Amino acid sequence: MTTDDPGPWEPADAFHVFDTTLRDGAQREGINLTVGDKLTIARHLDEFGVGFIEGGWPGANPRDTEFFRRAREEIDFRNARLVAFGATRRAGTDVADDPQVRALLDSGASVVTLVAKSHERHVRLALRTTPEENLAMVRDTVAHLRAHGRRVFVDCEHFFDGYAADPGYALDVVRAAHGAGADVVVLCDTNGGMLPARIGAVVGDVVAGTGARIGIHAQDDTGCAVANTLAAVDAGATHVQCTANGYGERVGNANLFPVVAALELKYDRRVLPPGALAEMTRISHAIAEVVNLTPATHQPYVGISAFAHKAGLHASAIKVDPDLYQHIDPELVGNSMRMLVSDMAGRASVELKGRELGYDLDDRDLVGRIVERVKEREQRGFTYEAADASFELLLREAVHGGPQRFFRLESWRAITDQRADGSVDNEATVRLWAKGERVLASGEGNGPVNALDRALRSGLERTFPQLARIQLLDYKVRILEGRHGTQSTTRVLITTGDGTAEWSTVGVADNVIAASWQALDDAYTYGLLRAGLRPGD
């Protein structure tokens, strides 16, 4: 397998989308990628259709060296070219004798990115060499790699700070790289301190003053990495370096997904294979899963809240035309519109949410009763924007004129015993009625709520074998502000799944176990409805 054959779809070389998740993104605190993780992410990125994937620094550590070896053997890249990252030769050495330059060639990557100093102060203090030798290091390394058939990009580290301190020298570095054969010279905002207007002005100067093809690499320390990247494009940059979900050192890098979405949907540039943009939300979440970070709910375009609407005023407008409060159709990026039902909800919110759940709520009195019920319960501490399943049960009960339940509680009891040796035992007992029969069951667990869950499951699985597929996935407790001195109210949110979908339910009570019971009751009731059962069957 080769890494230099981009396969059936060849992106126009006039514009590059370059991903550095596997190198720069991996520097984020809390991310520790195995070789297997890097291979999986590389496959996702290639499927998404980026043009270049920077895999790491071969020779700098065994993991990156192994990654390049395995990528050559295990991945048939269809859209992307694999890129090796490294540095210019060491000061005072011959480029042919530099082992890290040799490691770049040995990686087998057809494209190499070289990091080079473009700030004279960094040259003197970090490299401990002269400005003239630094220029020679750039020229020699680029020319050497080009002579061995590699395509070369040069990252000018700290370029914008260097340009502010000595624009003449910063431009000399760009010219040295370009003159030696670098395809792209990338201007790096390494400490992330720039703002869009400054980025645009400097990139425009460099494009006009050097004749080099210019790229942009923006860190997000001012919260402007995406804006800075697009400002550079406006000024003439034709190569953007980003990371998936904005992962990176400190607060991160320019986020690949909003940059690509802006290029495709706002700039009308075709930078991805046909149909790939619609996979963006899935790819974003898949990569988050690999790095073991929860997907950012409020991330532009791909976050679960990116097209969520809560206020009644918004819902009224969306009922007329979704475009009135959405800048794009969410399906273009693989996302979907969501209506959040809360105490801010009006009739339109409930009607739209009902339609989303498959109910045509054309009875104004019924809608009014549902709205008032939601507001009354949220006043007590319930929340339905995070508990769609509990809201659907509330809606079903309003539509059908009564509870939609498969079992009726007689009583429950949970006991926790602390023993002298420090061990803790938890046991729960439930008394229920299901299909006309009284059920008595008990269970033990690693906490009173877990014991209650096991008792409930034990008592019902014989009657409802569908419960075997249902598993509790997450459990959250929040103590709400008390109204009478030290008295407090507890809210419990439970996430449950059946292997194909997940749903959330809510319970509120003065007692955490009582609140948990409410959420469990809703969770299993909704799960049985999903399994195709109907109350009374």
C-alpha positions in Angstrom: 0.0 0.0 0.0 1.2 3.5 -0.8 0.7 6.8 1.0 1.0 9.0 -2.1 -1.9 7.8 -4.2 -5.0 9.9 -3.3 -7.4 7.5 -4.9 -10.5 8.2 -6.9 -11.2 11.7 -5.7 -8.4 14.2 -6.2 -8.9 17.5 -4.4 -7.9 20.5 -6.4 -4.3 21.3 -5.5 -5.2 25.0 -5.6 -6.4 24.7 -2.0 -5.2 22.5 0.8 -7.0 21.2 3.9 -4.2 20.0 6.1 -5.0 18.2 9.4 -2.5 18.0 12.3 -4.7 16.2 14.9 -2.2 13.3 15.2 0.7 15.7 16.0 -0.4 19.1 17.2 -3.8 17.9 18.4 -2.2 15.2 20.4 -0.4 17.8 22.5 -3.7 18.6 24.3 -3.7 18.0 28.0 -5.6 14.7 28.7 -5.0 13.2 25.2 -2.7 10.2 25.1 -2.9 8.4 21.7 -1.7 4.9 21.1 -0.5 3.8 17.7 -3.8 2.1 17.3 -5.7 5.3 18.2 -3.7 7.2 15.6 -4.4 4.7 12.9 -8.1 4.9 13.7 -8.2 8.7 13.6 -6.2 8.7 10.3 -8.8 6.5 8.8 -11.6 8.8 9.9 -9.8 11.8 8.6 -9.1 10.2 5.3 -12.8 9.1 5.0 -13.8 12.8 5.7 -11.6 13.8 2.8 -8.9 16.1 4.1 -6.0 16.5 1.7 -3.1 16.0 4.1 -2.8 14.2 7.4 0.3 15.0 9.5 1.1 11.8 11.3 3.7 12.9 13.8 7.5 13.2 14.1 9.2 10.0 12.9 12.5 9.5 14.7 11.6 11.7 17.6 9.8 8.9 19.4 9.2 5.2 18.8 5.5 5.6 18.7 5.5 8.0 15.8 8.1 5.9 13.9 5.9 2.8 14.4 2.8 4.7 13.3 4.3 5.6 9.9 5.5 2.0 9.4 2.0 0.6 10.2 0.2 3.3 8.2 2.1 2.3 5.1 1.2 -1.3 5.6 -2.4 -1.1 7.0 -4.1 2.0 5.5 -5.0 2.4 1.9 -5.4 6.2 1.8 -8.1 7.2 -0.6 -8.2 11.0 -0.2 -5.3 12.1 2.0 -1.5 12.1 1.7 0.3 11.2 4.9 2.8 13.9 6.1 5.8 13.5 8.2 6.8 16.4 10.5 10.3 17.3 11.5 12.8 20.2 11.8 15.5 21.7 9.6 19.0 20.3 10.0 21.0 21.1 13.1 23.2 24.2 13.1 26.7 23.5 11.9 26.0 20.0 10.5 25.7 18.7 7.0 22.1 17.9 6.2 22.9 14.5 4.8 24.4 13.6 8.2 21.5 14.7 10.3 19.7 11.6 11.7 16.3 13.3 12.2 16.3 14.4 8.5 17.1 10.8 7.5 14.2 9.6 9.7 11.9 11.9 7.7 13.0 10.1 4.5 12.8 6.7 6.1 9.2 7.3 7.2 8.1 6.7 3.6 5.8 9.8 3.6 5.7 11.6 0.3 5.2 14.9 2.0 7.3 16.5 4.7 6.5 19.5 6.9 9.6 21.2 8.3 9.4 23.6 11.3 11.7 26.6 10.9 12.5 29.6 13.1 11.3 32.9 11.6 11.7 35.1 14.7 15.3 36.3 15.0 15.2 36.3 18.8 14.2 32.6 18.8 17.0 31.9 16.3 19.6 33.3 18.7 18.2 32.1 22.0 16.6 28.7 21.1 18.8 27.5 18.2 21.8 29.4 19.5 23.0 30.2 16.0 23.1 33.2 13.7 20.3 34.5 11.5 22.4 33.6 8.4 23.0 30.0 9.5 19.2 29.6 10.2 18.5 30.7 6.6 21.1 28.2 5.4 19.5 25.5 7.5 16.1 26.1 5.8 17.5 26.2 2.3 19.7 23.1 2.8 17.0 20.9 4.3 14.3 21.8 1.8 16.6 21.3 -1.1 17.8 17.9 0.3 14.3 16.6 0.8 13.2 17.9 -2.7 16.2 16.1 -4.2 14.9 12.9 -2.7 11.5 13.3 -4.3 9.6 14.7 -1.3 7.1 17.5 -1.4 8.0 20.0 1.3 5.9 22.4 3.4 7.7 24.8 5.8 6.0 25.9 9.0 7.4 29.3 10.0 7.2 29.1 13.8 6.2 32.3 15.7 6.0 34.1 12.3 3.6 36.9 13.3 5.6 37.8 16.4 8.8 37.6 14.3 7.3 39.8 11.6 6.3 42.4 14.2 9.9 42.4 15.6 11.8 42.3 12.3 9.6 42.0 9.1 12.7 41.9 6.9 14.1 38.8 8.5 10.8 37.0 8.7 10.3 37.6 5.0 13.8 36.4 4.3 12.9 33.0 5.9 9.8 32.7 3.6 11.9 33.6 0.6 14.6 31.1 1.6 12.1 28.2 1.9 10.3 29.2 -1.3 13.5 29.6 -3.2 14.8 26.2 -2.2 11.6 24.5 -3.5 9.1 24.5 -0.7 5.6 24.1 -2.1 3.9 26.0 0.7 5.2 28.3 3.4 2.9 28.2 6.5 2.7 31.3 8.7 2.2 30.1 12.3 0.6 32.0 15.1 2.4 29.8 17.5 1.3 31.5 20.8 -2.2 32.2 19.5 -2.1 35.9 20.3 -3.2 37.3 17.0 -6.5 38.8 16.0 -8.1 38.6 12.5 -7.4 42.1 11.3 -3.6 41.7 12.0 -3.6 38.2 10.5 -5.2 39.4 7.3 -2.8 42.4 7.0 0.4 40.4 7.5 -0.7 37.5 5.2 -1.5 40.0 2.5 1.9 41.6 2.9 3.7 38.2 2.6 1.7 37.1 -0.4 2.5 40.3 -2.2 6.1 40.5 -1.1 7.4 37.0 -1.6 5.6 35.2 -4.4 5.4 32.1 -2.2 2.3 30.0 -1.7 1.1 30.8 1.8 -0.6 28.7 4.4 -1.9 29.5 7.9 -1.6 27.7 11.2 -3.5 29.3 14.0 -3.6 28.5 17.7 -6.8 29.5 19.7 -5.4 31.4 22.7 -7.5 34.4 21.9 -10.5 32.4 20.8 -10.0 33.5 17.3 -8.2 30.6 15.6 -11.1 29.8 13.2 -11.6 33.5 12.4 -7.9 34.0 12.0 -7.7 31.1 9.6 -10.5 32.5 7.5 -9.0 36.0 7.6 -5.8 34.5 6.2 -7.8 32.8 3.4 -9.4 36.2 2.6 -5.9 37.6 2.4 -4.6 35.0 -0.1 -3.7 31.9 2.0 -4.5 28.7 0.1 -3.5 26.1 2.7 -5.2 25.8 6.1 -3.8 23.7 9.0 -6.4 22.5 11.6 -7.2 19.8 14.1 -10.3 17.8 14.6 -12.6 19.4 17.3 -9.9 22.1 17.8 -7.7 19.7 19.9 -4.2 21.1 20.6 -1.8 22.5 23.1 -3.1 24.9 25.7 -6.6 25.9 24.6 -6.2 24.3 21.1 -5.9 24.9 17.4 -8.1 26.1 14.6 -11.0 23.6 14.6 -11.1 21.6 11.4 -14.9 21.3 11.2 -16.1 24.9 11.3 -13.2 25.9 9.0 -14.2 23.3 6.4 -17.9 24.0 6.8 -17.2 27.7 6.3 -15.1 27.0 3.2 -17.8 24.7 1.7 -20.9 26.5 2.7 -19.9 30.2 3.1 -17.0 30.5 0.6 -18.5 28.0 -1.9 -15.1 26.2 -2.1 -15.3 22.4 -2.8 -12.6 21.1 -0.5 -14.1 17.7 0.4 -15.2 14.8 -1.7 -18.9 14.8 -2.7 -21.2 13.9 0.2 -18.4 14.1 2.8 -19.7 17.2 4.5 -22.8 15.4 5.5 -20.6 13.0 7.5 -19.0 15.8 9.5 -20.9 15.4 12.7 -20.4 11.7 12.8 -16.7 12.0 12.1 -16.3 14.7 14.8 -18.0 12.4 17.4 -16.1 9.3 16.3 -12.8 11.1 16.8 -13.9 12.4 20.2 -14.7 8.8 21.1 -11.2 7.6 20.2 -9.5 10.3 22.2 -11.9 9.6 25.1 -13.3 13.1 25.4 -17.0 13.9 25.5 -18.0 15.7 22.3 -18.4 19.4 23.0 -22.2 20.0 23.1 -21.9 23.6 21.9 -19.4 23.2 19.2 -20.4 25.0 16.0 -22.0 22.9 13.3 -21.5 19.5 14.9 -22.4 20.0 18.6 -25.7 18.5 19.8 -26.8 22.0 20.8 -25.7 23.6 17.5 -29.3 23.6 16.1 -31.2 23.3 19.4 -34.0 25.8 20.1 -35.4 26.6 23.5 -37.1 30.0 23.6 -40.8 30.1 22.6 -40.1 33.1 20.3 -37.6 31.1 18.3 -39.9 28.1 18.1 -42.8 30.3 16.8 -40.5 31.6 14.0 -39.1 28.1 13.2 -42.7 26.8 13.0 -43.1 29.2 10.0 -39.7 28.7 8.5 -36.7 26.9 10.1 -34.3 29.2 8.2 -35.4 32.2 10.3 -33.3 31.1 13.2 -30.8 28.7 11.6 -27.9 29.9 9.4 -27.8 26.5 7.5 -29.8 23.4 7.1 -28.3 21.2 9.8 -28.5 18.1 7.6 -25.8 19.6 5.4 -23.3 18.8 8.1 -25.0 15.6 9.3 -26.6 17.3 12.3 -30.3 17.8 13.1 -32.6 20.5 14.6 -33.8 19.8 18.1 -36.6 21.5 20.0 -35.9 21.9 23.8 -39.0 21.9 26.0 -38.5 24.0 29.2 -40.3 26.6 31.3 -39.4 29.1 28.5 -41.5 27.0 26.1 -44.6 28.3 24.3 -47.2 26.5 22.3 -45.0 26.5 19.2 -42.2 24.7 21.1 -44.5 22.0 22.3 -46.1 21.6 18.9 -42.8 21.3 17.1 -41.4 18.9 19.8 -44.6 16.8 19.4 -44.2 16.7 15.7 -40.5 15.6 16.2 -41.8 12.8 18.3 -44.5 11.8 15.8 -47.6 13.6 17.3 -49.8 16.1 15.5 -50.9 18.4 18.3 -53.6 20.4 16.7 -55.8 20.7 19.8 -55.0 24.2 21.3 -56.5 23.3 24.7 -54.3 20.1 24.8 -51.2 22.0 23.9 -52.0 24.6 26.5 -52.3 22.0 29.2 -49.0 20.4 28.2 -47.3 23.8 28.3 -48.7 24.6 31.8 -47.7 21.1 33.0 -44.1 21.6 31.8 -43.8 25.0 33.4 -45.3 23.7 36.7 -43.0 20.7 36.9 -39.9 22.8 35.9 -40.8 25.2 38.7 -40.4 22.2 41.0 -37.0 21.3 39.6 -37.7 19.0 36.7 -35.9 19.7 33.4 -37.1 18.4 30.1 -34.5 19.9 27.7 -32.1 17.2 28.9 -34.7 14.5 29.4 -36.6 14.0 26.1 -37.9 10.5 27.2 -39.6 11.9 30.3 -41.1 14.7 28.2 -42.5 12.1 25.7 -44.1 10.2 28.5 -45.6 13.4 29.8 -46.9 14.2 26.3 -48.3 10.6 25.9 -50.2 10.9 29.1 -51.7 14.2 28.1 -52.7 12.9 24.6 -54.1 9.6 25.9 -55.7 11.1 29.0 -53.9 9.0 31.6 -50.7 7.2 32.6 -49.0 5.1 30.0 -47.3 2.6 32.3 -46.5 -1.1 32.3 -46.2 -1.5 36.1 -47.6 0.3 39.1 -45.5 0.8 42.3 -46.9 -0.4 45.6 -43.7 0.4 47.6 -39.9 0.3 47.5 -37.3 0.2 50.3 -33.5 0.7 50.1 -31.2 -0.2 53.0 -27.5 0.6 53.4 -25.5 -1.2 56.1 -22.1 0.2 57.2 -20.1 -2.6 58.9 -17.3 -2.3 61.5 -14.7 -3.5 59.0 -15.6 -0.6 56.7 -17.5 -2.7 54.1 -20.9 -1.4 53.0 -23.9 -3.5 51.9 -26.8 -2.2 49.9 -30.1 -4.0 49.5 -33.4 -2.9 47.9 -36.9 -4.4 47.8 -39.7 -3.4 45.4 -43.4 -4.3 45.5 -45.1 -3.8 42.1 -48.1 -4.7 40.1 -47.6 -5.8 36.5 -50.2 -7.3 34.2 -52.5 -7.9 37.1 -50.0 -9.7 39.2 -48.3 -8.6 42.4 -44.5 -8.7 42.2 -42.1 -8.8 45.1 -38.4 -8.6 44.3 -35.1 -7.7 45.9 -31.6 -6.9 44.7 -28.1 -6.0 45.9 -25.8 -3.5 44.4 -22.8 -1.3 45.0 -25.1 1.5 46.1 -28.7 1.9 47.1 -29.7 3.1 43.6 -27.9 0.3 41.9 -29.6 -2.2 44.3 -33.0 -0.6 43.5 -32.3 -0.9 39.8 -31.4 -4.6 40.2 -34.5 -5.3 42.2 -36.7 -3.6 39.6 -35.1 -5.5 36.8 -35.3 -8.8 38.7 -39.0 -8.3 39.4 -40.0 -7.4 35.8 -37.7 -9.4 33.5 -39.9 -12.5 33.6 -42.9 -10.5 32.6 -41.0 -8.2 30.2 -38.0 -10.1 28.7 -37.3 -7.0 26.5 -35.7 -5.4 29.6 -32.7 -7.7 29.1 -31.5 -5.3 26.3 -31.9 -2.2 28.4 -28.9 -0.9 30.3 -28.3 2.2 32.4 -25.4 4.2 30.9 -25.1 7.3 33.0 -26.3 8.7 36.3 -26.1 12.3 37.4 -27.3 14.0 40.6 -27.7 17.7 41.1 -28.7 19.3 44.4 -31.0 22.2 43.6 -31.2 25.3 45.7 -33.3 24.8 48.9 -36.2 27.0 49.7 -36.4 26.5 53.5 -33.0 26.9 55.1 -31.0 23.7 54.8 -33.8 21.8 53.0 -32.8 20.8 49.5 -34.3 19.2 46.4 -32.4 16.6 44.4 -32.6 16.2 40.6 -31.5 12.9 39.0 -30.8 12.4 35.3 -30.4 8.9 34.0 -29.3 7.9 30.5 -30.4 4.5 29.3 -29.7 2.6 26.1 -30.8 -0.6 24.3 -27.8 -1.0 22.0 -29.3 1.0 19.2 -30.4 4.3 20.9 -30.0 6.2 24.1 -32.6 8.2 26.1 -32.6 10.4 29.2 -35.1 10.6 32.0 -35.5 12.9 35.1 -36.7 12.6 38.6 -37.0 15.2 41.3 -37.6 14.7 45.1 -36.3 15.7 48.5 -34.7 12.3 48.7 -32.1 11.2 46.2 -33.3 7.6 46.1 -36.9 8.8 45.5 -35.7 11.0 42.7 -33.8 8.1 41.3 -36.8 5.8 41.4 -38.8 8.4 39.3 -36.1 8.5 36.7 -35.8 4.6 36.7 -39.5 4.2 36.3 -39.5 6.6 33.3 -36.4 4.9 31.8 -37.9 1.4 31.8 -41.3 2.5 30.7 -39.8 4.4 27.8 -37.6 1.4 27.0 -40.6 -0.9 26.8 -42.4 1.5 24.5 -39.4 1.6 22.3 -39.4 -2.2 22.2 -42.9 -2.0 20.6 -45.1 -2.8 23.7 -48.1 -0.8 24.6 -49.7 -0.5 28.0 -52.4 -3.1 28.4 -50.8 -5.6 26.0 
